[in-house]
Amino acid sequence: MLAADPRMRALAEALRQHALFLAGRRDGMRLDRRMTDFGRMALNGVPFRQGILTGSTFAEAILQGCDFDFSDLFGANFAMADLSDATLRKADLRGANFSETVMRGAILDGADLRPGQFIRWEGTRKRTEERAADLHGADLSGASLAGVQMDRADLSSANLSNATLSGANLFGVNLSGADLSGATLIGCKMKGAVLDGARVEGTNFAGCDMRAASLINVAMDRALTEGANLSDTLVGKREGLTPEIEEILDAHVQWIVSNGRKGQRADFSGRSLVGVSITACDLSGANFSGADMRATDLSDSRLMLADFSGAKLMEARFTRCLLRGARFNGADLRSVSLREADASPTELVASEKAEKSIIWPTRFEQANLSGADLRGGRFDSAVFSGAILDGANTHGARLPAEAAALLTQR
């Protein structure tokens, strides 16, 4: 099949000699195809095992069932290739690109996916740059990645459902928006990993080191975390929610992670969210106007440009929330906690070609903040015209002159 393609006759002969090499024959020769372009070629089942393929490109190639075990694939490009059921055991994949690659059922046990050091020449000057493995959007569902070295790899939006990654080194890896449902990550090293917006239904994190990981918009109560180290990790909490509210939240998370391409912006306008907890969640842009949110806990959440106009927020908790550009006009914020909240203005850019940006302040016009706790909060340039601040605790808060004047009048 390979010999029928004129471009592949040399490869066919090289593979014949490589087969002899693997069989231990003296007349064999190890496959050495560094910096070779295999892009868009159909190479199903080809035995590349132990081959030297440094820097080669397999972009959009069909590689189903190929054997890359123990191969040197440093800096290789597999973008948009099909590696379904391929094997890459203990392969050197440092700095490799697997963006949008299909790897369903692939086996990568013991593979090295750490960042690679690349040398780049600028005229006569040599520069060294580090490049992490890129698996953005890759389909690794059901794949075996036990013991892989993947520190700082980009697995954002990857499908790792039902994959096995036990004992893997995932230090600082980017798993934001990834699907980890049903995956097994027992004993993984995940310190500093970013899992924002990841799906973790039935995911097994038992014994994982997840110190200082980022888990914004991650429902960890749906995962198994026995023996996991989550110190210095902000773990979100969802309590008291109806199935309908859960569905709206999940759709909003998808909307955030996909930059609006999927899911739907949350609309809680006029709804009752009394006493519920939705902490460490990104609800930026959500609509809460007119909602009943008495004693609701939104601590540690991102609420940029969210709309709380006219909402009932008595005794609600916005502790350490990011509130840049949010609207609280006419809201009832009596005895609310805004401690260490960031309500400074945000910068809006209409488009990439726009020459000017718009500074959008957080607005508390006509809001009732009687007895509110504003300690340590940032309210720089926030608009408080017509607001009531009777009895508010503003110790250590950064307030605009307008709010300071209201405090002196009470």
N, C-alpha and C positions, 0 to 999 in steps of 0.2 A: 504493500500500500504506500509506504514511504517512497520507494524507488520510482513509483509511477509519477511522482511530482518532481520535475527537474530541479526544483530548489532544494529538494530533500535527499537527493542521491548521495551527497557527501555525508549527510547525517546518518543515512541508512548504513553506509559502510562503517562509519564511526561507531554506530550502535552494535554492528556485528562484531567488531573488534572488542568493544566494551563487554559484550556478553562473554567472549572468551576470557577477558580479564577477570570478570566476576567468577568464572568457572575455574580460575587458577591456572589457565593455560599460558605457556611462555610466549606464544605468538599473539597473545591478547594485548590490548592497550586501553588504559583508562580513558573514559570520555572526557575531553577537555574542550568545552565550547564556551569560553569566557566571552562576555560582551556580545553574544549572538542574538539576533532578532528571530524569535519564534512566534512573533505576534500573529494572531488570527489563524494559526495553523491547527489542524485536527490531529492530535497526537494521543488519542485515547490508548491507555494501557502501556505506553512506552516505558521501558525499564531504565530510568535515569539514575538508578541507585548508585550512590558513591560518586556521581559525576561532578565535575568541576564546571559550574555554570555561573560563576561570579559575574554580577552585573548584567546578566542576560535579561531580555524582556520576553515575557509570555503574555503580554496584554491581549485580552479577548481570545486567547487560545482555548481549545477544547482539550482538557487534560484529565478527563474522567478515568479514575482507576490507575493513574500513573504512579510509579514507584520512585519517589525522591528521597528515600531513606538514606541518611548519612551523607547527603549531597552538600556541596558548597554552593549556596545560593545567596551569598552575601550581596546585598543591594539589588537583588533581582526584582523585576517588575511583573506582578501577576494581576494588575488592575483589570477588573471585569472578566477575568478568566473563569473557566469552569473546572474546579478541582474536586468535584464530587467524588467521594470514596477514594481519593488519592491518599497515599501515605507519605508523610514527611518526618518520620521518626528521627530524632536527633540531628535533623538538618540544621545547617548554619543559615539562619534567615535574618541575621542582623541587618537592620535598616531596609528590609524588604517592603514592597508596596503590594498590599492585598485589597486596595480600595474597591468596594463593590464586587468583590470576588465571591463566587459561589463555592462553598467548601462543605456542603452537606455530607455528613458521614465521614469526613476526612479524619485521618489519624496523625496527630502532631506530637505524640508523646516524647517528652525530652527535647523538643526543638528549642533552638536558641533564637528568640525574637527580641533580643535586647537592642538598644540603639547602636547604630554602626558609625564608625569614624570614617569620613570621606575626605579625600584630598582634592582641593579645587585650586586651579591655577588662574591667577589674575595677572596677565602679562608674565613677568618673571617672578612674581610673588606667589608663594605657596600658602594656601589657607586650609586649615582643617576644620571641618564642621561635623557636628553630630546629628544624625538623622534617626528618629525613632521609627519602628515598624508601623506601617499604616494599614490598618484593617477596618477603616471607616466603612460602615454599611455592609461588611462582609457577611455572608450567610454561613455560619458555623454550626447550624442546628444539628444536634446529635453528634458533633465531632468529639474526638478524644484528644485532650490537650494536657494530660496529666504530667505534672512536673515541668511544664514549659517555662522558659525564662522570657518574660514579656514586660519587664519594667519599663514604664513610661510609654508603652505602645498606645496607639490610637485605635480604640475599639468602639468609638462613638457610633451609635445607631446600628451596631452589629447585632445579628441574630445568633445568640448563643443558647437558645432554648434547648433544654435536655442535653446540653454538652457536659463533658466531664473535664474539670480543671483542677482536680485535687492535687495539692502540693505545689501548685504553680506559683511562680514569683510574679506578682502583679503590682509591684511597688510603683505608685504614682501613675497607674494606667488610667486612661480616659475611657470610661464605660458609660458616659452620659447618653441617655436615650436608648441604651442597649436592652435587648430582650434576654433576660437571664432566667425566665420562668422554667422551673423544673431542672435547672442546672445544678451540678454538684461541684462545690468549691471548698471542700473540706480541707482545712489546714493551709489555705492559701495565705501568702504574705501580701496584704493589700494596704499597707500603710500609705496614707496620702492619696489613695485612689479616688477618682471622681465618678460617682454613680448617679449624678443628678438626673432625675426623670427615668431611671431604669425600671424595668418590670422585674419583680422578684417573687412572683407567686410560686410558692413551693421550692424556692431556691434554698440550697443547703449551704450555709456559711459556718457550719460547726467548726470551732477551733481556729477560725480565721483571725489574723492580726489585721484589724481594721482601724487602727489608731489614726486619728486626724483625717479620716475619710470624709468626703462630702456626700451627703445623702439627701439633698434637697429634692422634694417631690418623690421620695421613695417610701413606699408603704412597707416598712420592715416588719410590721406585725403579720404580714402574709408570708414571711420567710422563716427559716429555721436558723437560729443564732446561738444554739447551746455552746457554751465555752468560748464564744467569739470575744475578742478584746475590742470594745468600742469606746475606750477612753479617749477623751478629747474629740469625740465624734458627735456631731449634732444629729440626733435621730428624730425624725418627724413623728408626729402622733396624730391619728385620726380617731376621734371618739364621738359617739352620739349621732353619727350620720345615718340618714336613711339611704337605701339602695339608690334612689334617684339622685341624691346629692353626691354619692360616691361616683356615679356614672358621669355627672357633670364635671367633677374634679378630674377624673381620669381623662376625659376629653380635653380639658384645659391643659393638663400636663403634656398631652400629645401635641397640642397647639403650640405650646411654649417650646418644646424640644425640636419641633420641625419648623420653627420660625413661621408658623401660620399655614404651612402646606397641608397639614393633616389636623384632625381633631376640630375643636370648636372653642371659641372664647367663652368662658363661664359667665352665665347671666343668672345672678341670684336676686335680681331686683324684686322687692316686695316679698321675698320668701322669709320663712322663719328659720333662723339658725341659732336659736336661743341655747346658750350653755354648751355648744359643741366645741370640740378642739380640732383645729387644723393647723398644726405647728410645723415649722421648718418646711414650708411649702411655697412654691413660686406661683402666686396668683396675680402677677403683674397684668394690668389691663382688664381685670375682671370687673363686672358690674354688680355692686352691692347696693345700689341706690334704693332707698326706702325699705331696706331689709330690717328685720327685727333680729339684732345680734347682741342682745343683752347677755353679759357675762361670757361672751364668746372668746376663746383663746386662740389668737393668731400669732403668738410669740415666735420670733426668729424667722418670720416669713418675708418673702419679697413681694411687695405690693405696689410697685412702681406704676403710676398712671391708673391705679384702680379708682373706681368711683363709689364713694360712700355717702353721696349727697342725700340728706334727709333720713339717713339710717338711724335706728335706735341702737346706740353703742354703749349704754350705761354699764360701767364696771367691766367693759371688754378689755382684753390685754393685747397691746401692740408692742410689747417689750422687745427691744432690739430689732424691730422690723425696719425694712427698707421701704420708705414711704415717699420717695422722690416723685414729685408731680402728681400725687394722689389728690382727690377732691373730697373734702369733708364739709362742704357748704351746707349749712342748716342742719347738720347732724347733732344728735344729742350725745355728747361725750362726757357726761357727768361721771366723775370718779373713774374715768378710764385710765389705764396705764400706758403711757407713751415713754416709759423710762428707757433711755439710751436709744430711742428711735432716731432714724435718719430721715428727716423731712426737708432736707435741703433741696434746692431746685435741680431739675434734670435738663439735659440738653437734647433737643429734638432736631433731627436732620431729615428734611422732606425726602431727599433722594441723594444718591452718591454724587450726582452732578451739581447739587445745590451749593451755592457759594456761601450762603449764610445759614446758620442754625438758629433755632428758637429756644430761648431759656424759658422753661415751663416751671413755675413755682408750685409748691404744695399749698392748697387753699383751705382755710378754715373760716371763711366768711360766714357770719351769722351763726356759727357753731357755739354750742354751750359746753364749755370746758370747765365748769365749776367743779372744784375738788380734784381736778385731773393731776396725775403724777407725770411731770415733764422732766424730771431730774436727769441730767446728763444727756439730754436729747439735742439734736441739731435741727434747728428750725430757721436757719439762715434764709432770709428773703421770703419766708412763708407769708401768706396774706391772712391777716387776722381781723380785717375790718368788720366791725359789728359783732365780734365774738365776745363771749362772756368768760372771764378767767377768774371769777371769784373763788378764793381759797385754793387756787392751783399751786402746786409745789414746783417751783422752777429752779431749784438749787442746781447750779452747774450747767443749766441749759443755755444754749446759744440761741437768743431770741432777736428778732428784728426790732427796730425802734418802735414800730407800731404796737407790738405786743407789750413791750416794756411800758409804754404810755398807758395802756389799758390796765396794767397791774398797779400803776401808781394812782389810778383813779378809783380803785375799789375801796 
